[in-house]
Amino acid sequence: MGKLLQMISKDHLNYRWVILSMFVSSQLVLSIAGYGWGPLAPFLKKIMSLSSTQIGTIGSTFYFTAALSAFPSGIVIDRYGVKKGILCWLGLTGLPLFFVGFVSYSYALFLILVAISGFGYGIGNPVTAKGLFIWFDQKTRGTVFGIKQSAVTGGAALSGIFLVYLSQKIGPFMALKTISLMIMVMMVATLFLYQNPRGIQGVPATKRSKDKRSMKSRFRDFLTNRALFTISMIMAILGLAQGVVVTFFVLYTNEKLGYSLIAAGSLLTIAMISGAAGRILWGIVSDRLFHANRKPVLIIISGLTTVSAAVLAVWVDAWPYWLFLPLVIATGLSSAGWNSICLVLVTEISARNKTATSVGLASTIGWAGLFLGPIGFGSLTDHFGYSYAWISLAVFCSFSLILSFLIPVSIQHPMKTRNG
């Protein structure tokens, strides 16, 4: 292994693709777990006798603690480095999932372990954004961020089939243990593979002390940054849509439209594959067609998310499958395809030594949508039905479209110019 790393690391341009592959693989496996609550929902609902609101609470709890951890973990990563952050990301997410199967008798204990796992998952955006930012230049960032973020929806797509299949064969709790072991394998691989690019060293102790003394002023600067706040609110609204889709799409297509569980899981897989493709596609479109301008792409994504949710609100089971399929693809491209553009834009308006912190703060606000969306949608579904819930989502998404137009045109690098 050591000789292999020495040979590869002689060429920085080659080794950065090793780093990207490591991030993509880790994100893929973690996302099978992070987005598995939707595919697992029918099984958990039956075994644990849960309501739709309780099912929504599982995903909401996971993303609530992820939101809580994103900003502080970003600060820690900026101070202590990427490698330690990756190991914490994998370990804190994977280990609690292994013990979930032992608390199937208690919904409260189940939620506690889900919360701990979510806390680990929240480290992901800051640490991967920081790692990719220091390894890749601006001309390729939109594309590589899209590739890495496509692993999120790629994992969600796999969970739609993989977790449903495993749950039918060995039960949902053994399925979670299997995913946990896969995450541990990635943790060991990261321990040997990750290194900083040449010329980028760990943060000196003196610099850490200086950063610690300026923590309050940094936090105040982030909160008063109009561009960062606008992008974060867009992330929150689009995250709300994403949380709803990954948590309730299987239940919606099974209970409302009458598809079998396997067919419903397959439709979620199609939506997530579309989201994975969208994250790459939107990055390429932004880099090539709009010359690294992210604003037009966000406008397109927000508009498509609004329209998709509105159409799902009025869809009836009598309409043909071949007509439903394009809607599923559009839903995936938009509600699950926005992340990479938002994250790369956050890194590009941030100073180099504050990249992870900025992404962490934006992710905290963005994940507020992910944890509020499922529980809110579940409550609306229990009281008013799916149609009312989907139209409410469409209304929320329309605000994302408005905010996208309000993003300042000249925000590509202002903080970087001011702060170095």
Kinemage of the C-alpha trace (Angstrom):
@kinemage 1
@onewidth
@group {chain A} dominant
@subgroup {mainchain}
@vectorlist {calphas} color= white
{ca met a 1} P 0.000 0.000 0.000
{ca gly a 2} L 2.810 2.426 0.944
{ca lys a 3} L 4.671 1.922 -2.346
{ca leu a 4} L 1.441 2.388 -4.282
{ca leu a 5} L 0.737 5.692 -2.532
{ca gln a 6} L 4.281 6.886 -3.187
{ca met a 7} L 3.986 6.121 -6.901
{ca ile a 8} L 0.601 7.794 -7.264
{ca ser a 9} L 1.414 10.833 -5.138
{ca lys a 10} L 4.339 11.735 -7.418
{ca asp a 11} L 1.729 13.131 -9.766
{ca his a 12} L -0.653 15.536 -7.985
{ca leu a 13} L -3.056 15.560 -10.957
{ca asn a 14} L -3.432 11.788 -10.807
{ca tyr a 15} L -3.748 11.479 -7.062
{ca arg a 16} L -6.566 13.991 -6.845
{ca trp a 17} L -8.740 11.484 -8.717
{ca val a 18} L -7.896 8.917 -6.060
{ca ile a 19} L -9.121 11.438 -3.480
{ca leu a 20} L -12.311 12.045 -5.472
{ca ser a 21} L -12.908 8.287 -5.766
{ca met a 22} L -12.494 7.928 -2.006
{ca phe a 23} L -14.990 10.714 -1.313
{ca val a 24} L -17.470 9.311 -3.836
{ca ser a 25} L -17.255 5.764 -2.439
{ca ser a 26} L -17.640 6.946 1.152
{ca gln a 27} L -20.562 9.207 0.280
{ca leu a 28} L -22.264 6.427 -1.681
{ca val a 29} L -22.229 3.978 1.219
{ca leu a 30} L -23.203 6.604 3.808
{ca ser a 31} L -26.098 7.778 1.660
{ca ile a 32} L -27.576 4.296 1.451
{ca ala a 33} L -27.965 4.616 5.221
{ca gly a 34} L -28.833 8.322 5.341
{ca tyr a 35} L -31.551 8.032 2.711
{ca gly a 36} L -32.699 4.554 3.692
{ca trp a 37} L -35.516 5.696 6.002
{ca gly a 38} L -37.939 6.036 3.086
{ca pro a 39} L -37.393 2.514 1.688
{ca leu a 40} L -37.392 1.116 5.240
{ca ala a 41} L -40.576 3.014 6.145
{ca pro a 42} L -43.142 0.320 5.165
{ca phe a 43} L -41.229 -2.325 7.131
{ca leu a 44} L -40.639 -0.162 10.203
{ca lys a 45} L -44.233 1.036 10.101
{ca lys a 46} L -45.490 -2.548 10.259
{ca ile a 47} L -42.959 -4.036 12.712
{ca met a 48} L -42.944 -1.110 15.160
{ca ser a 49} L -46.618 -0.090 14.603
{ca leu a 50} L -45.770 3.502 13.634
{ca ser a 51} L -47.921 6.297 12.199
{ca ser a 52} L -46.924 8.434 9.212
{ca thr a 53} L -45.975 11.223 11.614
{ca gln a 54} L -43.663 8.869 13.531
{ca ile a 55} L -42.118 7.669 10.268
{ca gly a 56} L -41.488 11.283 9.283
{ca thr a 57} L -39.982 11.924 12.707
{ca ile a 58} L -37.251 9.313 12.069
{ca gly a 59} L -35.901 11.159 9.034
{ca ser a 60} L -36.459 14.510 10.737
{ca thr a 61} L -34.453 13.407 13.794
{ca phe a 62} L -31.594 12.217 11.597
{ca tyr a 63} L -31.349 15.516 9.731
{ca phe a 64} L -32.003 17.636 12.813
{ca thr a 65} L -28.846 16.353 14.493
{ca ala a 66} L -27.013 16.534 11.151
{ca ala a 67} L -27.951 20.211 11.015
{ca leu a 68} L -26.747 20.731 14.577
{ca ser a 69} L -23.338 19.225 13.856
{ca ala a 70} L -22.615 20.786 10.450
{ca phe a 71} L -21.508 24.262 11.547
{ca pro a 72} L -19.366 23.296 14.584
{ca ser a 73} L -17.797 20.429 12.630
{ca gly a 74} L -16.905 22.878 9.846
{ca ile a 75} L -15.044 25.050 12.346
{ca val a 76} L -13.203 22.001 13.725
{ca ile a 77} L -12.249 20.790 10.227
{ca asp a 78} L -10.853 24.215 9.283
{ca arg a 79} L -8.722 24.079 12.426
{ca tyr a 80} L -7.669 20.406 12.594
{ca gly a 81} L -7.740 19.139 9.020
{ca val a 82} L -9.719 17.029 6.600
{ca lys a 83} L -8.501 13.515 7.413
{ca lys a 84} L -9.653 13.568 11.043
{ca gly a 85} L -12.967 14.940 9.866
{ca ile a 86} L -13.472 12.096 7.390
{ca leu a 87} L -12.801 9.442 10.032
{ca cys a 88} L -15.286 11.094 12.416
{ca trp a 89} L -17.833 11.376 9.592
{ca leu a 90} L -17.682 7.651 8.849
{ca gly a 91} L -17.356 6.395 12.411
{ca leu a 92} L -20.075 8.469 14.061
{ca thr a 93} L -22.532 7.692 11.254
{ca gly a 94} L -21.868 3.983 10.905
{ca leu a 95} L -21.445 2.674 14.449
{ca pro a 96} L -24.867 3.719 15.863
{ca leu a 97} L -26.635 2.001 12.960
{ca phe a 98} L -25.154 -1.322 14.019
{ca phe a 99} L -26.891 -1.097 17.406
{ca val a 100} L -30.286 -0.008 16.048
{ca gly a 101} L -31.338 -3.645 15.633
{ca phe a 102} L -31.020 -4.223 19.357
{ca val a 103} L -33.621 -1.579 20.275
{ca ser a 104} L -36.483 -2.498 17.950
{ca tyr a 105} L -38.754 -2.789 20.985
{ca ser a 106} L -38.349 0.908 21.851
{ca tyr a 107} L -39.162 3.758 19.480
{ca ala a 108} L -37.490 6.269 21.838
{ca leu a 109} L -34.163 4.389 21.957
{ca phe a 110} L -34.394 3.881 18.210
{ca leu a 111} L -34.633 7.656 17.729
{ca ile a 112} L -31.666 8.263 20.045
{ca leu a 113} L -29.391 6.042 17.926
{ca val a 114} L -30.746 7.629 14.744
{ca ala a 115} L -29.909 11.043 16.251
{ca ile a 116} L -26.307 10.022 17.014
{ca ser a 117} L -25.901 8.675 13.487
{ca gly a 118} L -27.291 11.911 12.064
{ca phe a 119} L -24.784 13.896 14.110
{ca gly a 120} L -21.996 12.025 12.326
{ca tyr a 121} L -23.652 12.421 8.933
{ca gly a 122} L -23.705 16.200 9.369
{ca ile a 123} L -19.908 16.286 9.191
{ca gly a 124} L -20.063 15.166 5.545
{ca asn a 125} L -20.727 18.403 3.660
{ca pro a 126} L -18.048 20.498 5.410
{ca val a 127} L -15.332 17.838 5.227
{ca thr a 128} L -15.909 16.787 1.612
{ca ala a 129} L -16.310 20.387 0.426
{ca lys a 130} L -13.052 21.357 2.131
{ca gly a 131} L -11.238 18.328 0.702
{ca leu a 132} L -12.424 18.876 -2.865
{ca phe a 133} L -11.825 22.626 -2.647
{ca ile a 134} L -8.133 22.210 -1.786
{ca trp a 135} L -7.585 19.452 -4.368
{ca phe a 136} L -9.397 20.965 -7.412
{ca asp a 137} L -9.388 24.371 -9.133
{ca gln a 138} L -12.374 26.553 -10.027
{ca lys a 139} L -12.632 25.330 -13.625
{ca thr a 140} L -13.355 21.768 -12.500
{ca arg a 141} L -15.054 22.292 -9.120
{ca gly a 142} L -18.606 22.442 -10.436
{ca thr a 143} L -18.104 19.096 -12.161
{ca val a 144} L -16.270 17.298 -9.325
{ca phe a 145} L -18.700 18.604 -6.712
{ca gly a 146} L -21.464 17.264 -8.935
{ca ile a 147} L -19.767 13.872 -9.196
{ca lys a 148} L -19.299 13.659 -5.427
{ca gln a 149} L -22.826 14.856 -4.690
{ca ser a 150} L -24.209 12.398 -7.244
{ca ala a 151} L -23.054 9.692 -4.856
{ca val a 152} L -25.648 11.005 -2.374
{ca thr a 153} L -28.542 10.336 -4.713
{ca gly a 154} L -26.730 7.284 -6.072
{ca gly a 155} L -26.787 5.867 -2.548
{ca ala a 156} L -30.419 6.880 -2.158
{ca ala a 157} L -31.173 5.138 -5.458
{ca leu a 158} L -29.460 1.953 -4.316
{ca ser a 159} L -31.331 2.078 -1.013
{ca gly a 160} L -34.632 2.052 -2.908
{ca ile a 161} L -33.884 -1.465 -4.173
{ca phe a 162} L -31.084 -2.748 -1.950
{ca leu a 163} L -32.673 -1.983 1.422
{ca val a 164} L -36.122 -3.108 0.297
{ca tyr a 165} L -34.623 -6.413 -0.914
{ca leu a 166} L -32.546 -6.922 2.249
{ca ser a 167} L -35.489 -6.012 4.465
{ca gln a 168} L -37.693 -8.569 2.760
{ca lys a 169} L -35.016 -11.259 3.117
{ca ile a 170} L -33.428 -10.636 6.530
{ca gly a 171} L -35.458 -7.796 8.053
{ca pro a 172} L -34.889 -4.019 8.237
{ca phe a 173} L -32.658 -4.135 11.316
{ca met a 174} L -30.230 -6.663 9.846
{ca ala a 175} L -30.213 -4.531 6.687
{ca leu a 176} L -29.036 -1.555 8.782
{ca lys a 177} L -26.299 -3.684 10.380
{ca thr a 178} L -25.091 -4.684 6.910
{ca ile a 179} L -24.803 -1.045 5.862
{ca ser a 180} L -22.970 -0.248 9.098
{ca leu a 181} L -20.296 -2.854 8.337
{ca met a 182} L -19.872 -1.413 4.826
{ca ile a 183} L -19.251 2.026 6.346
{ca met a 184} L -16.577 0.600 8.642
{ca val a 185} L -14.760 -0.842 5.617
{ca met a 186} L -14.673 2.640 4.061
{ca met a 187} L -13.308 4.043 7.313
{ca val a 188} L -10.331 1.679 7.186
{ca ala a 189} L -9.692 2.518 3.514
{ca thr a 190} L -9.728 6.248 4.282
{ca leu a 191} L -7.166 5.790 7.057
{ca phe a 192} L -4.626 4.634 4.448
{ca leu a 193} L -5.674 6.610 1.367
{ca tyr a 194} L -6.308 10.226 2.349
{ca gln a 195} L -3.524 12.815 2.349
{ca asn a 196} L -3.381 16.575 1.749
{ca pro a 197} L -2.107 17.926 -1.583
{ca arg a 198} L 1.552 18.960 -1.657
{ca gly a 199} L 2.035 22.364 -0.027
{ca ile a 200} L -1.094 22.049 2.146
{ca gln a 201} L -0.161 21.129 5.705
{ca gly a 202} L -2.100 20.847 8.937
{ca val a 203} L -3.128 24.010 10.743
{ca pro a 204} L -0.388 25.130 13.189
{ca ala a 205} L -1.255 25.383 16.880
{ca thr a 206} L -0.660 29.148 16.868
{ca lys a 207} L -3.128 29.588 14.050
{ca arg a 208} L -5.695 27.455 15.905
{ca ser a 209} L -5.440 29.727 18.925
{ca lys a 210} L -5.973 32.808 16.788
{ca asp a 211} L -8.996 31.217 15.136
{ca lys a 212} L -10.444 30.332 18.526
{ca arg a 213} L -10.167 33.889 19.771
{ca ser a 214} L -11.989 35.212 16.690
{ca met a 215} L -14.815 32.639 16.726
{ca lys a 216} L -17.614 35.047 17.699
{ca ser a 217} L -16.634 37.631 15.106
{ca arg a 218} L -16.422 34.950 12.405
{ca phe a 219} L -19.900 33.699 13.276
{ca arg a 220} L -21.242 37.250 13.123
{ca asp a 221} L -19.584 37.802 9.726
{ca phe a 222} L -21.204 34.657 8.308
{ca leu a 223} L -24.672 35.590 9.565
{ca thr a 224} L -24.474 39.123 8.107
{ca asn a 225} L -23.276 37.919 4.698
{ca arg a 226} L -26.293 38.474 2.442
{ca ala a 227} L -25.133 36.123 -0.304
{ca leu a 228} L -24.406 33.266 2.082
{ca phe a 229} L -27.726 33.756 3.867
{ca thr a 230} L -29.685 33.760 0.580
{ca ile a 231} L -28.012 30.585 -0.658
{ca ser a 232} L -28.543 28.922 2.721
{ca met a 233} L -32.286 29.686 2.622
{ca ile a 234} L -32.502 28.227 -0.886
{ca met a 235} L -30.765 25.123 0.443
{ca ala a 236} L -33.295 24.924 3.295
{ca ile a 237} L -36.292 25.016 0.946
{ca leu a 238} L -34.837 22.598 -1.599
{ca gly a 239} L -33.690 20.401 1.287
{ca leu a 240} L -37.283 20.347 2.536
{ca ala a 241} L -38.380 19.016 -0.859
{ca gln a 242} L -35.575 16.448 -0.885
{ca gly a 243} L -36.433 15.221 2.614
{ca val a 244} L -40.062 14.751 1.643
{ca val a 245} L -39.250 12.836 -1.540
{ca val a 246} L -36.762 10.403 0.013
{ca thr a 247} L -38.979 9.770 3.058
{ca phe a 248} L -42.459 9.571 1.546
{ca phe a 249} L -42.142 8.751 -2.151
{ca val a 250} L -42.300 4.984 -1.555
{ca leu a 251} L -45.305 5.335 0.774
{ca tyr a 252} L -47.009 7.782 -1.595
{ca thr a 253} L -46.687 5.589 -4.678
{ca asn a 254} L -47.670 2.484 -2.687
{ca glu a 255} L -50.576 3.847 -0.625
{ca lys a 256} L -51.991 6.548 -2.935
{ca leu a 257} L -51.152 5.282 -6.433
{ca gly a 258} L -51.351 1.548 -5.736
{ca tyr a 259} L -47.882 0.438 -6.848
{ca ser a 260} L -46.330 -2.615 -5.177
{ca leu a 261} L -43.501 -2.062 -2.702
{ca ile a 262} L -40.905 -3.289 -5.186
{ca ala a 263} L -42.347 -1.046 -7.925
{ca ala a 264} L -42.515 1.895 -5.509
{ca gly a 265} L -38.912 1.290 -4.430
{ca ser a 266} L -37.892 1.107 -8.076
{ca leu a 267} L -39.563 4.448 -8.782
{ca leu a 268} L -37.645 6.018 -5.904
{ca thr a 269} L -34.489 4.492 -7.359
{ca ile a 270} L -35.267 6.112 -10.721
{ca ala a 271} L -35.824 9.464 -9.005
{ca met a 272} L -32.544 9.176 -7.107
{ca ile a 273} L -30.594 8.082 -10.197
{ca ser a 274} L -32.045 11.129 -11.933
{ca gly a 275} L -30.903 13.240 -8.996
{ca ala a 276} L -27.414 11.744 -9.212
{ca ala a 277} L -27.290 12.473 -12.938
{ca gly a 278} L -28.667 15.939 -12.277
{ca arg a 279} L -25.919 16.809 -9.806
{ca ile a 280} L -23.317 16.024 -12.446
{ca leu a 281} L -25.349 17.575 -15.265
{ca trp a 282} L -26.000 20.842 -13.405
{ca gly a 283} L -22.295 21.090 -12.551
{ca ile a 284} L -21.242 20.598 -16.163
{ca val a 285} L -23.889 23.051 -17.400
{ca ser a 286} L -22.709 25.602 -14.859
{ca asp a 287} L -18.994 25.127 -15.683
{ca arg a 288} L -19.320 24.965 -19.456
{ca leu a 289} L -22.550 26.613 -20.602
{ca phe a 290} L -22.695 29.421 -18.014
{ca his a 291} L -18.895 29.753 -17.530
{ca ala a 292} L -18.914 28.868 -13.793
{ca asn a 293} L -21.947 31.104 -13.098
{ca arg a 294} L -24.157 29.168 -10.669
{ca lys a 295} L -27.191 31.509 -10.457
{ca pro a 296} L -28.989 30.537 -13.722
{ca val a 297} L -28.761 26.854 -12.815
{ca leu a 298} L -30.323 27.478 -9.392
{ca ile a 299} L -33.209 29.304 -11.074
{ca ile a 300} L -33.840 26.330 -13.362
{ca ile a 301} L -33.667 23.819 -10.503
{ca ser a 302} L -36.008 25.800 -8.233
{ca gly a 303} L -38.566 26.224 -11.004
{ca leu a 304} L -38.524 22.527 -11.864
{ca thr a 305} L -38.917 21.542 -8.190
{ca thr a 306} L -41.979 23.780 -7.824
{ca val a 307} L -43.668 22.428 -10.946
{ca ser a 308} L -42.925 18.775 -10.058
{ca ala a 309} L -44.444 19.083 -6.582
{ca ala a 310} L -47.547 20.790 -8.004
{ca val a 311} L -48.087 18.017 -10.564
{ca leu a 312} L -47.651 15.290 -7.913
{ca ala a 313} L -50.413 17.020 -5.928
{ca val a 314} L -52.978 16.439 -8.701
{ca trp a 315} L -51.760 13.041 -9.978
{ca val a 316} L -54.277 10.179 -9.927
{ca asp a 317} L -53.658 6.440 -10.082
{ca ala a 318} L -55.682 6.057 -13.290
{ca trp a 319} L -53.085 7.931 -15.326
{ca pro a 320} L -50.583 5.739 -17.227
{ca tyr a 321} L -47.170 4.647 -15.926
{ca trp a 322} L -45.330 5.864 -19.024
{ca leu a 323} L -46.613 9.370 -18.319
{ca phe a 324} L -45.675 9.145 -14.623
{ca leu a 325} L -42.079 8.180 -15.393
{ca pro a 326} L -41.017 11.597 -16.820
{ca leu a 327} L -42.483 13.239 -13.715
{ca val a 328} L -40.420 10.921 -11.494
{ca ile a 329} L -37.283 11.845 -13.457
{ca ala a 330} L -38.054 15.582 -13.242
{ca thr a 331} L -38.642 15.242 -9.496
{ca gly a 332} L -35.263 13.578 -9.089
{ca leu a 333} L -33.395 16.062 -11.289
{ca ser a 334} L -34.703 18.974 -9.230
{ca ser a 335} L -35.474 18.009 -5.630
{ca ala a 336} L -32.453 15.693 -5.432
{ca gly a 337} L -30.132 17.401 -7.917
{ca trp a 338} L -29.533 20.848 -6.391
{ca asn a 339} L -26.867 20.146 -3.762
{ca ser a 340} L -23.631 20.354 -5.718
{ca ile a 341} L -24.364 23.774 -7.225
{ca cys a 342} L -25.233 25.254 -3.827
{ca leu a 343} L -22.185 23.778 -2.118
{ca val a 344} L -19.681 24.838 -4.769
{ca leu a 345} L -21.153 28.345 -4.728
{ca val a 346} L -20.711 28.529 -0.945
{ca thr a 347} L -17.048 27.501 -1.231
{ca glu a 348} L -16.424 30.071 -3.950
{ca ile a 349} L -17.741 32.993 -1.903
{ca ser a 350} L -15.680 31.963 1.135
{ca ala a 351} L -12.080 32.556 2.121
{ca arg a 352} L -9.871 29.491 1.700
{ca asn a 353} L -9.292 29.084 5.445
{ca lys a 354} L -13.044 29.328 6.171
{ca thr a 355} L -14.376 26.986 3.490
{ca ala a 356} L -15.519 24.183 5.796
{ca thr a 357} L -16.997 26.650 8.292
{ca ser a 358} L -19.072 28.384 5.585
{ca val a 359} L -20.278 25.073 4.183
{ca gly a 360} L -21.070 23.926 7.715
{ca leu a 361} L -23.201 26.985 8.429
{ca ala a 362} L -25.009 26.719 5.088
{ca ser a 363} L -25.580 23.003 5.674
{ca thr a 364} L -26.991 23.678 9.149
{ca ile a 365} L -29.576 26.018 7.666
{ca gly a 366} L -30.104 23.754 4.652
{ca trp a 367} L -30.650 20.640 6.743
{ca ala a 368} L -33.296 22.519 8.698
{ca gly a 369} L -35.455 21.857 5.640
{ca leu a 370} L -34.468 18.200 5.580
{ca phe a 371} L -35.598 17.595 9.158
{ca leu a 372} L -38.668 19.872 9.078
{ca gly a 373} L -39.906 18.584 5.722
{ca pro a 374} L -40.651 14.924 6.559
{ca ile a 375} L -42.396 15.581 9.874
{ca gly a 376} L -44.429 18.447 8.418
{ca phe a 377} L -45.377 16.488 5.310
{ca gly a 378} L -46.246 13.449 7.443
{ca ser a 379} L -48.533 15.515 9.670
{ca leu a 380} L -50.283 17.089 6.674
{ca thr a 381} L -50.739 13.643 5.133
{ca asp a 382} L -52.245 12.200 8.323
{ca his a 383} L -54.743 15.075 8.643
{ca phe a 384} L -55.490 16.196 5.063
{ca gly a 385} L -54.104 13.626 2.625
{ca tyr a 386} L -51.280 13.525 0.082
{ca ser a 387} L -52.705 16.089 -2.362
{ca tyr a 388} L -52.788 18.865 0.230
{ca ala a 389} L -49.309 17.938 1.425
{ca trp a 390} L -47.811 18.059 -2.095
{ca ile a 391} L -49.418 21.396 -2.955
{ca ser a 392} L -48.080 22.848 0.295
{ca leu a 393} L -44.604 21.687 -0.748
{ca ala a 394} L -45.031 23.372 -4.141
{ca val a 395} L -45.859 26.668 -2.408
{ca phe a 396} L -42.710 26.440 -0.289
{ca cys a 397} L -40.582 25.646 -3.359
{ca ser a 398} L -41.874 28.755 -5.139
{ca phe a 399} L -40.060 30.833 -2.503
{ca ser a 400} L -36.828 29.107 -3.521
{ca leu a 401} L -37.417 30.298 -7.072
{ca ile a 402} L -37.902 33.873 -5.870
{ca leu a 403} L -34.749 33.753 -3.744
{ca ser a 404} L -32.736 32.402 -6.683
{ca phe a 405} L -33.477 35.584 -8.626
{ca leu a 406} L -32.334 37.633 -5.612
{ca ile a 407} L -28.829 36.138 -5.496
{ca pro a 408} L -26.370 38.999 -6.187
{ca val a 409} L -24.804 38.691 -9.638
{ca ser a 410} L -21.263 39.509 -8.526
{ca ile a 411} L -20.801 37.059 -5.644
{ca gln a 412} L -18.474 34.560 -7.249
{ca his a 413} L -15.398 35.517 -5.223
{ca pro a 414} L -15.962 38.613 -3.049
{ca met a 415} L -15.017 37.045 0.278
{ca lys a 416} L -11.996 35.422 -1.280
{ca thr a 417} L -10.846 38.760 -2.570
{ca arg a 418} L -11.287 40.395 0.829
{ca asn a 419} L -9.841 37.638 2.968
{ca gly a 420} L -7.189 36.063 0.800
